[in-house]
Amino acid sequence: MTVIVFDGETLAADRRACRGDLHRTVTKIFPFGEELAAITGDTALGLELLAWYRGGAKPQDFPKLDETDDAELIVVAADGTLLLYERKPIPIVFHERKAAFGCGAKYALGAMAMGADAVQAALIACQYSVSCGNGIDAYRRGGVKVAVN
């Protein structure tokens, strides 16, 4: 229950985590040196993927995920390359400079197509998707926090 948005410079994410009919407020973006990492899906599994990545991303140490596990790790490398880790230790490399992930991705992509930046797109996704909300965190490449709500 997430929206993660990258506009080529800024990575933005909502803070909503859902479990059944309850929602909580969590952090989904984590600066890591000159890189940014974000998680989607099951929060505990996402944090496990993050710990694996921060621990050196050794293929042999990749968390055991099965086909029903729903978690992704999105990494914005120092050079702006966008990487996605799902069920395997090999990243999917995105060539697009603008991308969105999670339940609110379609709303965010539509907003960016109309000129919104990552923060604006995340806010729009939160306005229309019941699975997104509880505020926004955002960081520019290099780990600079952007002031948002």
MARTI-619287 format. One record per residue (C-alpha): x, y, z. Coordinates in pm, whole numbers, plus 32768, in hexadecimal, padded with zeros to 4 digits. Example, Ala and Ser with C-alpha at 12.3 -4.5 7.8 and 13.67 -1.06 7.14 Angstrom:
BEGIN
((84CE 7E3E 830C))
((8557 7F96 82CA))
END
This chain:
BEGIN
((8000 8000 8000))
((80EC 8103 7F82))
((814D 8207 7E87))
((82BD 8238 7E39))
((8309 8341 7D31))
((844F 83A0 7C86))
((8460 84C8 7B98))
((85D1 84A7 7B3E))
((8642 8584 7C5E))
((855A 854C 7D87))
((84D7 840C 7E26))
((838D 8433 7EE1))
((82C0 8338 7FA7))
((8186 8336 8075))
((818F 82B8 81DB))
((805C 81D2 81E8))
((807E 8064 8245))
((7F42 7F91 824B))
((7EF6 7E4D 82FB))
((7D92 7DDA 82D0))
((7CB3 7F04 8313))
((7DB8 7FBA 83E6))
((7EBB 80AF 8369))
((7FF4 8130 840F))
((80FD 8234 83C0))
((8255 81B2 835A))
((838E 8226 82A5))
((83C9 819A 8148))
((84F6 8262 80CA))
((8653 822B 8158))
((8786 82F6 80F0))
((88BB 821C 80D3))
((89F6 82E2 8089))
((89C3 837F 7F32))
((88A6 828E 7EE7))
((8737 8288 7F43))
((8671 814E 7F8B))
((84F8 8121 7FAC))
((841A 7FFA 7FFF))
((82C3 7F8E 7F86))
((81DD 7E70 7FE3))
((8201 7DB4 8128))
((82C1 7EA1 820E))
((837B 7D92 82CE))
((83EE 7CE8 818D))
((844B 7E39 80F7))
((8521 7E87 8226))
((85C5 7D32 8203))
((861C 7D85 8098))
((86A5 7ED4 810A))
((8780 7E30 8213))
((8802 7D3C 810C))
((8858 7E5D 8023))
((88FF 7F29 8135))
((89C2 7DF4 819B))
((8A71 7DE2 804A))
((8964 7D48 7F69))
((8A14 7BF8 7F5A))
((8947 7B0B 7E7D))
((897B 79E7 7F6C))
((88E4 7AB3 808B))
((87A8 7B1D 7FCF))
((8672 7AEB 80A9))
((85A1 79B6 8060))
((846A 7A39 7FAE))
((8365 795F 7F08))
((826D 79AD 7DF3))
((8168 7A26 7EEA))
((824D 7B1D 7F9B))
((8202 7C82 7F3D))
((8326 7D6D 7F77))
((8405 7E41 7E9B))
((853F 7F09 7ED8))
((856C 8039 7DF8))
((86C9 80D1 7DEE))
((872F 821C 7D54))
((88A4 81F4 7D1A))
((898F 831D 7D42))
((898E 8355 7BC9))
((880F 8357 7BBE))
((87E8 81F5 7B3A))
((86A4 815A 7BB6))
((86BA 7FEF 7C2D))
((85A7 7F04 7CA0))
((85DF 7DCA 7D70))
((84BD 7CD8 7D91))
((84E5 7B61 7DC1))
((864E 7B3C 7D4D))
((879A 7BE7 7D9E))
((87BD 7C6A 7C39))
((8727 7DC6 7C0A))
((863D 7E31 7AF7))
((86D8 7F6E 7A65))
((85DF 8076 79F2))
((863A 8156 78CF))
((8521 824B 7911))
((857E 837F 79D8))
((841D 838E 7A66))
((837D 8264 7B10))
((8280 820A 7C1C))
((823E 80D0 7CE8))
((812F 804C 7DCD))
((7FB5 806C 7DD7))
((7FC0 81DD 7D84))
((80AE 81BA 7C5B))
((7FAA 81F8 7B4C))
((7F34 833A 7BF0))
((809B 83B0 7C1E))
((8102 835F 7AB9))
((7FD3 8418 7A33))
((8026 8544 7B0C))
((8190 8547 7A93))
((8118 852C 792A))
((8061 8673 796A))
((8197 871C 79F9))
((8192 86C5 7B6C))
((82D9 8686 7C21))
((8307 8556 7D04))
((827B 85FD 7E3B))
((814B 8689 7D87))
((810F 8537 7CE0))
((8121 8480 7E2E))
((802C 8577 7EC8))
((7F3B 8545 7DA6))
((7F54 83CB 7DCA))
((7F03 83F1 7F3D))
((7DD5 84C4 7EE6))
((7D3C 83B5 7E08))
((7DBE 8265 7E87))
((7D34 81E8 7FD4))
((7E72 8117 7FF5))
((7F56 8248 8004))
((7F71 835F 8101))
((7FE6 83C3 825D))
((80D5 84CB 81D4))
((81FA 84D3 80E4))
((8372 84AE 810A))
((8457 851F 7FF1))
((85CC 852E 7FAC))
((8697 85BA 7E8E))
((87AA 84EB 7DF7))
((88D5 84F1 7EDE))
((87FB 84CA 8015))
((8781 8632 8040))
((8630 8633 80F6))
((851D 86FD 8052))
((8432 87B1 8140))
((82D1 8726 8117))
((81B4 86CA 8200))
END
